[in-house]
Amino acid sequence: MTIATATADAVAPFTLADAPTRAIANLLAKHGETQRAAIEAGVARVAARWSAKDGDAAAFEDFCTKHFVSDAAERTRLLARLESALEQIDGHLYEMRRTLRRHHDLRGDEFPGVDDILAQFDPSPDLSEQMYKQKVAHLCLLNFARPTLAIMLADGPAWNDAGWAAARVAQNFGPRIPVDLADRARKVSFESGSFVSHFHVPVGGMVDANGKRWFEADRKLIAHWLVREEIKAGYGDPNGLAKQRALSWVMARHIDGTIPARVMSGEEKRDWNPEKNTVAGGDPGELLGLVRYERWIANFRMAREFDPLYPNEPTAIARKFALEREMPESEVEQLMIALLEAPVRKDLAAFLAKRLGRALEPFDIYFEDIVEAKPADEMNAAVKQRFANVKEFESKLPTVLRELGFSAADADFLGTRIKVEVAKGAGHAMRPHLEGYGAWLRTSSLDNELGWDGFDTAMHELGHNLEQLCSTYFVSRPALRGVPNTACTEAFAFLYQSLAKRVLGMEDAAELDKQFAVDSVITMLSACQIAGPSLLELRAWRWLYANPEATAAALRTEVLRIADDLWTRFYERDFGKDGYRILAAYQHMIGHPLYLPDYTLGHMMSHQIRSYMRGKDLATETKRITSLGSLTPDLWMRRAVGTPVSAAPLASDAAAGLRQLA
């Protein structure tokens, strides 16, 4: 058997000759013919990853002969040992990395230059290789199989917790990643994330079609998140339509790279009309250009370097679906298309048009406040009355959880383990990876108060944190901590975000049935809004793999074309023609490649969970469902609510809700 060295400094293939055959013979003599299948599979797994650095053929034979475990009780002990070791290694490294990134990610106490260096420091750049070199990975793979997605989908429902733990432990050991490749990947990922978190568009000089400025001189909006939120805020302003159109053109300029460079740098103080893209009524000067698509291309080229290391998942797309999302690509795509093709969408559009009193425009895909919207100042005031700032929100979390139905013990346990901080960019949540640690909730904030946007985001992240804490502290064993994929945690994030007004005392308990109808319609709108960008990104990556030498300019052209195609097929009937290419706005495409479908899935799953929870105890079911463990999403949903992931329940409940509200 000839094996190519997988490490960075490989110089030539080396041969194991007949060492695997001898190892199998030795093990059969030692453990008996009944172990043949396990022996042959284990030896083959080790041989596939054995490197010259690990030793010669004799060393391979000796290792396999000594470390194969056949006794059931001893295999149970081995699994527990490996599970505990990986928990400590992964957990402490995670906490170290979080701390090293702290000042880079948060507002306040910035140290320019220094924070970037610390954020990029990796205390274990060659961990993958060291796991093999020091034989931990080989020990695991000799004794435990790494099941493919197909096997997990077919056989997983019959596995007990130990079976799932064995699968999850073995899945820690994928291909051997060369150190220099890991270093470069970390750098590219950091640069992409940094590009996104610092992409704040100055809008102080932005004017609408009537020449009106809408923001204070120094206001900046992070693209796409806060541009979108300001568009949504325009629905609460009787004169906000011109602002929404102008901001949509800001979005368009961000998408195609035509923001004037001086506007983006903050140097330009004169009026900027984003629709005409003029400055002071004239030439905008140098434009920002292709930087967004250059970052996208950099992510793609980095991914391609990993492709040869994953023969079973030879593209970033395959790895995202089979290894991370654990749902077949075709299944996820069809779920999103089924959502967008649901007949209820036509009725929803008519409802929105009636609600707005005008024909729908492209940015109305963001409209979801289908009940009477309260002015932003009133919402900010309501938040301030309950939570003066992020620190008061943090201190009151145990009280909030009690109000949502958690027992005093659980409310105190969970609420005191969440630290609330203000992020530079969009909100996010970070889980504990070890018992004894807490979770981190990052949100936005106004200068002197939390504000509605910050609170709304915080409630979303609180849902993540509750999942993270429950799935850390209440699961059956360490290897099963977490939930199957990010769509599952998004389900709880959306669920708790939907409770934001309840926490502020703005939801009438007597209207809970009506509120479910409202939530069903809003969730359908939100899911359809993000399904388009999700499909766009997936198709853009497919195009990149079909055109691997594409330039940033060519990618931009293709992204805009895909945006047009998807808009024509799924949105134009209801929202009119789109000159903004608004489906291409999401910055996740740069900072978190191929993540967007998890939001769409999260909306579907969140609704299924909320629908299931009707009449049930929110806190009890939250704790139960988030403690199921890291199964496949399909099995997790079946055990959580009794049905697989589907677009049908959301579409059906949205239709029923629409009839109730109309």
C-alpha positions as CSV (number, residue, x, y, z in Angstrom):
1,M,0.0,0.0,0.0
2,T,1.5,3.4,-1.0
3,I,0.4,6.4,1.0
4,A,1.3,10.0,0.1
5,T,2.5,12.1,3.1
6,A,-0.2,14.5,4.1
7,T,1.9,17.0,5.9
8,A,3.3,20.3,4.6
9,D,6.9,19.2,4.3
10,A,6.2,16.0,2.4
11,V,9.1,15.1,0.1
12,A,8.0,11.9,-1.5
13,P,5.5,9.1,-1.2
14,F,6.5,6.3,1.1
15,T,5.3,2.7,1.2
16,L,3.7,0.7,3.9
17,A,4.3,-2.4,1.8
18,D,2.5,-5.3,3.4
19,A,2.4,-3.7,6.9
20,P,-1.4,-3.4,6.9
21,T,-1.8,-7.0,5.9
22,R,0.6,-8.1,8.6
23,A,-1.2,-5.9,11.2
24,I,-4.5,-7.5,10.2
25,A,-3.1,-11.0,10.6
26,N,-1.6,-10.1,14.0
27,L,-4.9,-8.7,15.2
28,L,-6.9,-11.6,14.0
29,A,-4.6,-14.0,15.8
30,K,-5.0,-11.8,18.9
31,H,-8.7,-11.1,18.9
32,G,-10.3,-13.7,16.7
33,E,-12.2,-14.0,13.5
34,T,-15.3,-12.4,14.9
35,Q,-13.4,-9.1,14.9
36,R,-12.4,-9.3,11.2
37,A,-14.7,-6.6,9.9
38,A,-13.7,-4.1,12.7
39,I,-10.0,-4.9,12.3
40,E,-9.9,-4.5,8.6
41,A,-11.9,-1.3,8.7
42,G,-9.8,0.2,11.5
43,V,-6.4,-0.7,9.9
44,A,-7.6,0.8,6.6
45,R,-8.6,4.0,8.2
46,V,-5.2,4.4,9.9
47,A,-3.3,3.5,6.7
48,A,-5.2,6.1,4.8
49,R,-3.9,8.8,7.1
50,W,-0.4,7.4,8.0
51,S,2.4,9.7,7.1
52,A,6.2,9.2,6.9
53,K,6.4,11.4,10.0
54,D,4.4,8.8,11.9
55,G,7.0,6.1,11.4
56,D,7.9,3.4,9.0
57,A,6.0,0.3,8.0
58,A,7.2,-1.5,11.1
59,A,6.0,1.3,13.3
60,F,2.6,1.2,11.6
61,E,2.3,-2.5,12.2
62,D,3.3,-2.2,15.8
63,F,0.9,0.6,16.5
64,C,-2.1,-1.2,15.1
65,T,-1.2,-4.4,16.8
66,K,-0.9,-2.8,20.2
67,H,-3.8,-0.3,20.2
68,F,-6.8,-2.1,18.6
69,V,-9.4,-2.6,21.4
70,S,-11.9,-5.5,20.9
71,D,-13.4,-5.9,24.4
72,A,-16.7,-4.0,24.6
73,A,-16.1,-2.7,28.2
74,E,-12.6,-1.5,27.2
75,R,-14.0,0.2,24.1
76,T,-16.5,2.0,26.4
77,R,-13.6,3.2,28.6
78,L,-11.6,4.2,25.5
79,L,-14.5,6.3,24.2
80,A,-14.8,8.0,27.5
81,R,-11.1,8.8,27.6
82,L,-11.1,10.2,24.2
83,E,-14.2,12.2,24.8
84,S,-12.8,13.7,27.9
85,A,-9.5,14.6,26.3
86,L,-11.1,16.2,23.3
87,E,-13.4,18.2,25.6
88,Q,-10.4,19.7,27.4
89,I,-8.3,20.4,24.3
90,D,-11.1,21.9,22.3
91,G,-12.7,23.8,25.2
92,H,-9.5,25.5,26.5
93,L,-8.4,26.4,23.0
94,Y,-11.8,27.9,22.2
95,E,-11.7,30.0,25.4
96,M,-8.2,31.2,24.5
97,R,-9.2,32.2,21.0
98,R,-12.2,34.0,22.2
99,T,-10.1,36.0,24.7
100,L,-7.5,36.8,22.1
101,R,-10.2,38.2,19.8
102,R,-12.0,40.1,22.5
103,H,-10.8,43.6,21.9
104,H,-10.9,43.2,18.1
105,D,-14.6,42.2,18.3
106,L,-15.9,44.7,20.9
107,R,-16.4,48.4,21.1
108,G,-14.3,50.3,23.6
109,D,-10.7,50.1,24.7
110,E,-9.4,49.6,21.1
111,F,-5.7,49.3,20.5
112,P,-5.2,49.8,16.8
113,G,-2.8,47.4,15.2
114,V,-2.3,45.4,18.4
115,D,-5.8,44.0,18.6
116,D,-5.5,42.8,15.0
117,I,-2.3,40.9,15.7
118,L,-3.7,39.3,18.9
119,A,-6.9,38.4,17.1
120,Q,-5.0,36.5,14.4
121,F,-2.8,34.6,16.9
122,D,-3.5,30.9,16.9
123,P,-2.2,29.0,19.9
124,S,-2.5,25.7,18.0
125,P,-1.9,26.3,14.3
126,D,-1.0,22.7,13.6
127,L,-3.4,21.0,16.0
128,S,-4.8,18.7,13.2
129,E,-1.3,17.5,12.3
130,Q,-0.2,17.1,15.9
131,M,-3.3,14.9,16.6
132,Y,-1.9,12.5,14.0
133,K,1.7,12.9,14.7
134,Q,1.2,12.2,18.4
135,K,-1.1,9.3,17.6
136,V,-4.3,10.5,19.2
137,A,-6.1,10.6,15.9
138,H,-4.7,7.2,14.8
139,L,-5.8,5.7,18.1
140,C,-9.4,6.9,17.6
141,L,-9.6,6.0,13.9
142,L,-8.3,2.5,14.6
143,N,-11.1,1.8,16.9
144,F,-14.0,4.1,15.8
145,A,-15.5,4.7,12.4
146,R,-16.1,8.1,10.9
147,P,-19.6,7.7,9.4
148,T,-20.6,9.6,6.3
149,L,-23.8,11.6,6.2
150,A,-25.5,8.9,4.2
151,I,-24.7,6.4,7.0
152,M,-25.9,8.8,9.7
153,L,-29.1,9.4,7.9
154,A,-29.7,5.7,7.4
155,D,-28.5,4.2,10.6
156,G,-28.4,7.0,13.1
157,P,-32.0,6.7,14.4
158,A,-31.1,3.3,15.8
159,W,-27.9,4.5,17.6
160,N,-27.9,5.1,21.4
161,D,-26.0,8.0,23.0
162,A,-22.7,6.0,23.1
163,G,-23.1,5.2,19.3
164,W,-23.6,8.9,18.6
165,A,-20.7,9.9,20.9
166,A,-18.4,7.4,19.1
167,A,-19.4,9.0,15.7
168,R,-18.8,12.5,17.0
169,V,-15.5,11.7,18.5
170,A,-14.2,10.1,15.3
171,Q,-15.4,13.0,13.3
172,N,-12.9,15.2,15.0
173,F,-10.2,13.6,12.9
174,G,-10.6,14.7,9.3
175,P,-7.8,15.2,6.8
176,R,-4.3,16.2,7.8
177,I,-4.2,20.0,7.2
178,P,-0.7,21.3,6.4
179,V,0.4,24.0,8.9
180,D,1.1,26.6,6.2
181,L,-2.4,26.0,4.7
182,A,-4.1,26.4,8.1
183,D,-2.1,29.6,8.6
184,R,-3.2,31.1,5.3
185,A,-6.8,30.0,5.8
186,R,-6.9,31.7,9.2
187,K,-5.5,34.8,7.7
188,V,-8.0,34.9,4.8
189,S,-10.9,34.2,7.1
190,F,-9.8,37.0,9.5
191,E,-9.3,39.5,6.7
192,S,-12.8,38.6,5.3
193,G,-14.4,39.0,8.7
194,S,-12.5,42.2,9.4
195,F,-13.6,43.6,6.0
196,V,-17.2,43.0,6.8
197,S,-17.1,44.3,10.4
198,H,-15.4,47.5,9.3
199,F,-17.6,48.1,6.2
200,H,-19.5,51.0,7.6
201,V,-21.0,53.3,4.9
202,P,-21.0,57.0,5.9
203,V,-24.5,58.3,5.3
204,G,-24.3,61.7,6.8
205,G,-24.2,63.3,3.4
206,M,-26.7,60.9,1.8
207,V,-29.6,62.8,0.2
208,D,-32.9,61.4,-1.2
209,A,-34.4,62.2,-4.5
210,N,-35.7,65.4,-3.0
211,G,-32.3,66.5,-1.8
212,K,-33.1,65.9,1.9
213,R,-30.4,64.6,4.3
214,W,-31.7,62.0,6.8
215,F,-28.8,61.4,9.2
216,E,-26.5,63.3,11.4
217,A,-23.2,64.3,9.8
218,D,-21.0,61.5,11.3
219,R,-23.5,58.6,11.0
220,K,-22.3,55.4,9.5
221,L,-24.2,52.2,8.8
222,I,-22.6,48.8,8.7
223,A,-23.6,47.0,5.4
224,H,-25.8,45.3,5.0
225,W,-27.3,44.9,8.5
226,L,-27.8,48.5,9.6
227,V,-28.7,49.8,6.1
228,R,-31.4,47.1,6.1
229,E,-32.6,48.1,9.6
230,E,-32.8,51.7,8.7
231,I,-34.9,50.8,5.6
232,K,-37.2,48.8,8.0
233,A,-37.3,51.8,10.4
234,G,-38.6,53.9,7.5
235,Y,-42.0,52.1,7.8
236,G,-42.6,53.9,11.0
237,D,-42.1,57.3,9.4
238,P,-45.0,58.8,7.4
239,N,-42.4,60.5,5.2
240,G,-40.0,57.6,5.1
241,L,-40.5,56.3,1.6
242,A,-37.9,58.6,0.1
243,K,-35.4,57.6,2.8
244,Q,-36.1,53.9,2.0
245,R,-35.5,54.4,-1.7
246,A,-32.3,56.3,-1.1
247,L,-31.0,53.7,1.4
248,S,-31.8,51.0,-1.1
249,W,-29.5,52.8,-3.6
250,V,-26.9,52.8,-0.9
251,M,-27.4,49.1,-0.7
252,A,-27.1,48.8,-4.5
253,R,-23.8,50.8,-4.5
254,H,-22.5,48.5,-1.8
255,I,-23.5,45.5,-3.9
256,D,-21.8,46.5,-7.1
257,G,-18.9,48.5,-5.6
258,T,-19.9,51.9,-7.0
259,I,-19.9,53.8,-3.7
260,P,-17.7,56.9,-4.2
261,A,-14.3,56.3,-2.6
262,R,-14.3,59.6,-0.9
263,V,-17.7,58.9,0.6
264,M,-16.6,55.6,1.9
265,S,-13.4,57.0,3.5
266,G,-15.4,59.7,5.2
267,E,-13.5,62.5,3.5
268,E,-16.5,63.6,1.4
269,K,-18.8,66.1,3.3
270,R,-20.9,67.3,0.4
271,D,-24.3,65.8,-0.7
272,W,-24.2,62.3,-2.1
273,N,-27.2,61.2,-4.1
274,P,-26.8,57.4,-4.2
275,E,-29.6,56.9,-6.8
276,K,-27.8,59.1,-9.4
277,N,-24.4,58.4,-7.7
278,T,-23.5,62.1,-7.8
279,V,-21.6,64.2,-5.3
280,A,-22.7,67.8,-5.0
281,G,-24.6,67.1,-8.2
282,G,-21.6,66.1,-10.2
283,D,-19.0,63.5,-10.8
284,P,-18.6,61.1,-7.9
285,G,-14.9,60.6,-8.6
286,E,-13.1,57.3,-7.9
287,L,-15.4,54.4,-7.0
288,L,-14.8,51.8,-4.4
289,G,-14.6,49.0,-7.0
290,L,-14.3,45.3,-6.7
291,V,-13.0,44.9,-3.2
292,R,-16.0,43.0,-2.0
293,Y,-15.7,40.5,-4.9
294,E,-11.9,40.2,-4.4
295,R,-12.6,39.1,-0.9
296,W,-15.2,36.6,-2.2
297,I,-12.6,35.3,-4.7
298,A,-10.0,35.0,-2.0
299,N,-12.4,32.9,0.1
300,F,-13.1,30.6,-2.9
301,R,-9.4,30.2,-3.8
302,M,-8.6,29.4,-0.2
303,A,-11.4,26.7,-0.2
304,R,-10.0,25.1,-3.4
305,E,-6.7,24.5,-1.6
306,F,-8.6,22.3,0.8
307,D,-10.6,20.4,-1.8
308,P,-7.9,17.7,-2.5
309,L,-7.8,16.9,1.2
310,Y,-11.5,15.8,1.2
311,P,-12.0,13.2,-1.5
312,N,-15.5,12.4,-0.3
313,E,-16.4,16.1,-0.1
314,P,-14.2,17.7,-2.7
315,T,-15.8,21.2,-2.7
316,A,-16.6,23.9,-0.1
317,I,-20.2,23.4,-1.0
318,A,-20.1,19.6,-0.3
319,R,-18.2,20.2,3.0
320,K,-20.7,22.8,4.2
321,F,-23.7,20.5,3.5
322,A,-22.4,17.1,4.3
323,L,-19.9,17.9,7.2
324,E,-21.3,21.0,8.8
325,R,-25.0,21.3,8.0
326,E,-25.5,17.5,7.8
327,M,-28.3,17.9,5.3
328,P,-28.1,17.0,1.6
329,E,-27.5,20.0,-0.7
330,S,-30.4,19.1,-3.0
331,E,-32.8,18.7,0.0
332,V,-31.9,22.1,1.4
333,E,-32.2,23.8,-2.0
334,Q,-35.6,22.2,-2.6
335,L,-36.8,23.3,0.9
336,M,-36.0,26.9,0.0
337,I,-37.6,26.6,-3.4
338,A,-40.7,25.1,-1.9
339,L,-40.9,28.0,0.4
340,L,-40.6,30.5,-2.4
341,E,-43.2,28.7,-4.5
342,A,-45.8,28.4,-1.8
343,P,-49.1,29.7,-3.1
344,V,-49.7,31.8,0.0
345,R,-46.9,34.2,-1.1
346,K,-49.3,35.9,-3.6
347,D,-51.9,36.5,-0.9
348,L,-49.1,37.7,1.4
349,A,-48.0,40.3,-1.2
350,A,-51.6,41.5,-1.6
351,F,-51.9,41.8,2.2
352,L,-48.6,43.8,2.4
353,A,-49.7,46.2,-0.5
354,K,-53.0,46.8,1.3
355,R,-51.2,47.4,4.6
356,L,-48.8,49.9,3.0
357,G,-51.4,51.5,0.8
358,R,-49.2,51.3,-2.3
359,A,-47.7,49.0,-4.9
360,L,-44.8,47.0,-3.4
361,E,-41.2,47.9,-4.2
362,P,-38.1,45.6,-4.0
363,F,-37.0,46.8,-0.5
364,D,-40.5,45.7,0.8
365,I,-39.1,42.2,1.1
366,Y,-37.7,43.5,4.4
367,F,-41.2,44.7,5.6
368,E,-42.5,42.4,8.3
369,D,-44.0,44.8,10.9
370,I,-47.5,43.8,9.8
371,V,-49.2,45.1,12.9
372,E,-49.2,48.8,13.6
373,A,-45.5,49.8,13.9
374,K,-44.5,52.0,16.8
375,P,-42.1,54.9,16.1
376,A,-38.4,54.2,16.7
377,D,-38.3,56.8,19.5
378,E,-41.1,55.0,21.3
379,M,-39.5,51.6,21.0
380,N,-36.2,53.0,22.2
381,A,-38.0,54.6,25.1
382,A,-39.7,51.3,26.0
383,V,-36.4,49.5,26.0
384,K,-34.7,52.3,28.1
385,Q,-37.5,52.1,30.7
386,R,-36.8,48.4,31.2
387,F,-33.1,48.2,30.5
388,A,-31.1,51.5,30.7
389,N,-28.1,49.9,29.0
390,V,-26.5,46.6,28.2
391,K,-25.2,46.1,31.7
392,E,-28.7,46.4,33.2
393,F,-30.0,44.0,30.5
394,E,-27.3,41.5,31.7
395,S,-28.1,41.9,35.3
396,K,-31.9,41.4,34.7
397,L,-31.5,38.3,32.6
398,P,-32.5,35.9,35.5
399,T,-35.6,38.0,36.0
400,V,-36.4,37.9,32.3
401,L,-36.0,34.2,32.2
402,R,-38.3,33.8,35.2
403,E,-40.9,35.9,33.4
404,L,-40.6,33.6,30.4
405,G,-41.4,30.6,32.6
406,F,-38.0,29.2,33.7
407,S,-37.8,27.9,37.2
408,A,-36.0,30.1,39.7
409,A,-33.1,27.6,39.7
410,D,-32.8,27.4,36.0
411,A,-33.3,31.2,35.5
412,D,-30.5,31.9,37.9
413,F,-28.2,29.1,36.6
414,L,-28.6,30.2,32.9
415,G,-29.1,34.0,33.4
416,T,-26.0,34.4,35.5
417,R,-23.9,32.6,32.9
418,I,-24.5,35.1,30.1
419,K,-22.2,38.1,29.7
420,V,-23.5,40.9,27.6
421,E,-21.1,43.0,25.5
422,V,-21.3,45.6,22.7
423,A,-19.8,44.4,19.4
424,K,-18.2,46.5,16.7
425,G,-20.2,44.8,14.1
426,A,-23.4,42.8,14.0
427,G,-24.5,40.8,17.1
428,H,-23.3,37.3,17.7
429,A,-23.2,34.7,20.5
430,M,-20.4,32.5,21.8
431,R,-21.0,29.3,23.6
432,P,-19.1,27.8,26.5
433,H,-17.1,24.8,25.5
434,L,-16.3,23.6,29.0
435,E,-18.4,23.3,32.2
436,G,-17.7,26.2,34.5
437,Y,-17.7,28.7,31.7
438,G,-20.5,30.9,30.5
439,A,-21.8,32.2,27.2
440,W,-21.2,35.6,25.6
441,L,-23.9,37.7,24.1
442,R,-22.7,40.5,21.7
443,T,-25.2,43.1,20.4
444,S,-25.2,46.6,19.0
445,S,-26.0,49.7,21.2
446,L,-26.8,53.3,20.8
447,D,-24.2,55.6,22.4
448,N,-25.9,56.1,25.8
449,E,-28.6,53.4,25.8
450,L,-29.3,49.9,24.5
451,G,-32.1,51.0,22.0
452,W,-34.6,48.8,20.3
453,D,-32.3,47.6,17.6
454,G,-29.7,46.5,20.2
455,F,-32.4,44.9,22.3
456,D,-34.1,43.1,19.4
457,T,-30.6,41.7,18.4
458,A,-29.9,40.8,22.0
459,M,-33.1,38.8,22.3
460,H,-32.0,36.9,19.1
461,E,-28.6,36.2,20.7
462,L,-30.2,35.3,24.0
463,G,-31.9,32.4,22.1
464,H,-28.5,31.3,20.9
465,N,-27.1,31.6,24.4
466,L,-29.9,29.5,26.0
467,E,-29.4,26.8,23.4
468,Q,-25.6,27.0,24.0
469,L,-25.9,26.7,27.8
470,C,-28.5,24.0,27.8
471,S,-26.7,22.0,25.1
472,T,-23.5,22.3,27.2
473,Y,-24.8,21.6,30.7
474,F,-27.8,19.4,30.2
475,V,-26.8,16.9,27.4
476,S,-26.1,13.3,28.3
477,R,-22.3,13.4,27.5
478,P,-19.6,15.8,26.3
479,A,-19.3,14.5,22.7
480,L,-23.0,15.3,22.1
481,R,-22.8,19.0,23.3
482,G,-24.4,21.4,20.9
483,V,-27.1,21.0,18.3
484,P,-26.8,19.4,14.9
485,N,-26.1,22.5,12.9
486,T,-26.3,26.3,13.0
487,A,-29.9,26.2,11.6
488,C,-31.0,24.5,14.8
489,T,-29.5,27.2,17.0
490,E,-30.9,29.8,14.7
491,A,-34.3,28.2,15.4
492,F,-34.0,29.2,19.1
493,A,-32.6,32.6,18.3
494,F,-35.6,33.5,16.1
495,L,-37.9,32.0,18.7
496,Y,-36.6,34.2,21.5
497,Q,-36.4,37.2,19.3
498,S,-40.1,36.9,18.7
499,L,-40.6,37.3,22.4
500,A,-38.9,40.8,22.5
501,K,-42.1,42.8,22.9
502,R,-43.4,40.3,25.5
503,V,-40.3,41.0,27.6
504,L,-41.0,44.7,27.3
505,G,-44.6,44.2,28.5
506,M,-45.9,45.3,25.1
507,E,-47.7,42.0,24.2
508,D,-51.2,41.5,25.4
509,A,-51.5,38.0,26.8
510,A,-55.2,37.9,25.8
511,E,-54.1,38.1,22.2
512,L,-51.7,35.2,22.1
513,D,-53.7,33.4,19.4
514,K,-53.6,36.5,17.2
515,Q,-49.9,36.9,18.0
516,F,-49.3,33.3,16.7
517,A,-51.0,34.3,13.5
518,V,-48.9,37.4,13.3
519,D,-45.7,35.5,14.0
520,S,-46.5,32.9,11.4
521,V,-46.9,35.5,8.7
522,I,-43.8,37.4,9.8
523,T,-41.7,34.3,9.9
524,M,-42.9,33.3,6.4
525,L,-42.0,36.8,5.2
526,S,-38.6,36.6,6.8
527,A,-37.9,33.1,5.5
528,C,-38.8,34.1,2.0
529,Q,-36.7,37.3,2.3
530,I,-33.5,35.3,3.2
531,A,-34.2,32.3,0.9
532,G,-33.4,34.4,-2.1
533,P,-29.9,35.5,-0.9
534,S,-29.3,31.9,0.3
535,L,-30.0,30.5,-3.2
536,L,-28.0,33.3,-4.8
537,E,-24.9,32.5,-2.8
538,L,-25.2,28.7,-3.4
539,R,-25.5,29.3,-7.2
540,A,-22.6,31.8,-7.2
541,W,-20.3,29.2,-5.6
542,R,-21.4,26.6,-8.1
543,W,-20.5,29.0,-10.8
544,L,-17.1,29.6,-9.2
545,Y,-16.4,25.9,-9.2
546,A,-17.4,25.7,-12.9
547,N,-15.2,28.8,-13.6
548,P,-12.3,28.4,-11.2
549,E,-10.1,31.0,-12.8
550,A,-12.8,33.7,-12.7
551,T,-11.8,37.3,-11.9
552,A,-13.5,39.5,-9.3
553,A,-15.1,41.5,-12.1
554,A,-16.5,38.3,-13.7
555,L,-17.9,37.2,-10.3
556,R,-19.6,40.5,-9.8
557,T,-21.2,40.2,-13.2
558,E,-22.4,36.7,-12.4
559,V,-23.7,37.6,-9.0
560,L,-25.7,40.4,-10.4
561,R,-27.0,38.1,-13.1
562,I,-28.1,35.5,-10.6
563,A,-29.7,38.2,-8.5
564,D,-31.7,39.2,-11.6
565,D,-32.7,35.6,-12.4
566,L,-33.8,34.8,-8.9
567,W,-35.7,38.0,-8.6
568,T,-37.5,37.4,-11.8
569,R,-38.5,33.9,-10.9
570,F,-39.5,34.4,-7.2
571,Y,-40.1,38.0,-6.4
572,E,-40.9,40.2,-9.4
573,R,-44.5,39.3,-9.6
574,D,-45.1,40.6,-6.1
575,F,-42.4,43.3,-5.6
576,G,-41.8,44.7,-9.1
577,K,-38.5,45.0,-11.0
578,D,-35.4,45.4,-8.9
579,G,-32.7,47.8,-10.0
580,Y,-30.9,47.4,-6.7
581,R,-30.1,43.7,-7.0
582,I,-31.1,43.6,-3.4
583,L,-30.8,39.8,-3.1
584,A,-27.0,40.2,-3.3
585,A,-26.7,42.5,-0.3
586,Y,-25.9,40.1,2.5
587,Q,-22.4,40.4,3.9
588,H,-22.5,36.9,5.3
589,M,-21.5,35.9,1.7
590,I,-18.1,37.4,2.5
591,G,-17.7,37.0,6.2
592,H,-19.4,33.6,6.6
593,P,-19.4,31.8,3.3
594,L,-22.4,29.5,2.6
595,Y,-24.0,30.2,5.9
596,L,-27.1,31.9,4.7
597,P,-29.3,28.8,4.2
598,D,-29.1,28.2,7.9
599,Y,-31.1,31.3,8.4
600,T,-33.8,30.0,6.0
601,L,-33.8,26.6,7.7
602,G,-33.8,28.3,11.0
603,H,-37.0,30.2,10.2
604,M,-38.7,26.9,9.1
605,M,-37.4,25.0,12.1
606,S,-38.2,27.8,14.5
607,H,-41.7,27.9,13.3
608,Q,-42.1,24.2,13.6
609,I,-40.8,24.4,17.2
610,R,-43.1,27.3,18.1
611,S,-46.1,25.6,16.5
612,Y,-45.3,22.5,18.5
613,M,-44.9,24.5,21.7
614,R,-48.3,26.0,21.5
615,G,-50.0,25.1,24.7
616,K,-46.8,23.7,26.1
617,D,-44.3,25.2,28.6
618,L,-41.7,27.3,26.8
619,A,-39.0,26.8,29.3
620,T,-39.5,23.1,29.8
621,E,-39.5,22.4,26.0
622,T,-36.6,24.7,25.4
623,K,-34.5,22.8,27.9
624,R,-35.7,19.4,26.6
625,I,-35.2,20.1,22.9
626,T,-31.8,21.8,23.3
627,S,-30.6,18.8,25.4
628,L,-31.3,16.2,22.7
629,G,-27.7,16.3,21.6
630,S,-25.8,16.7,18.4
631,L,-27.8,14.4,16.1
632,T,-28.5,15.0,12.4
633,P,-31.0,17.8,11.9
634,D,-33.6,15.4,10.5
635,L,-33.4,13.1,13.5
636,W,-33.2,16.0,15.9
637,M,-36.4,17.6,14.5
638,R,-38.2,14.3,14.6
639,R,-37.3,13.8,18.2
640,A,-38.0,17.5,19.0
641,V,-41.4,18.0,17.4
642,G,-42.2,14.7,15.7
643,T,-41.7,15.8,12.1
644,P,-38.8,16.3,9.7
645,V,-37.8,19.8,8.5
646,S,-40.4,21.0,6.1
647,A,-41.6,24.2,4.5
648,A,-45.2,23.1,4.6
649,P,-46.1,23.8,8.2
650,L,-44.8,27.4,7.9
651,A,-46.6,28.0,4.7
652,S,-49.8,26.4,6.0
653,D,-49.8,28.4,9.3
654,A,-49.0,31.6,7.4
655,A,-52.0,31.1,5.2
656,A,-54.2,30.5,8.3
657,G,-52.7,33.5,10.0
658,L,-53.3,35.6,7.0
659,R,-57.0,34.6,7.0
660,Q,-57.2,35.6,10.6
661,L,-55.6,39.0,10.1
662,A,-57.2,40.0,6.8
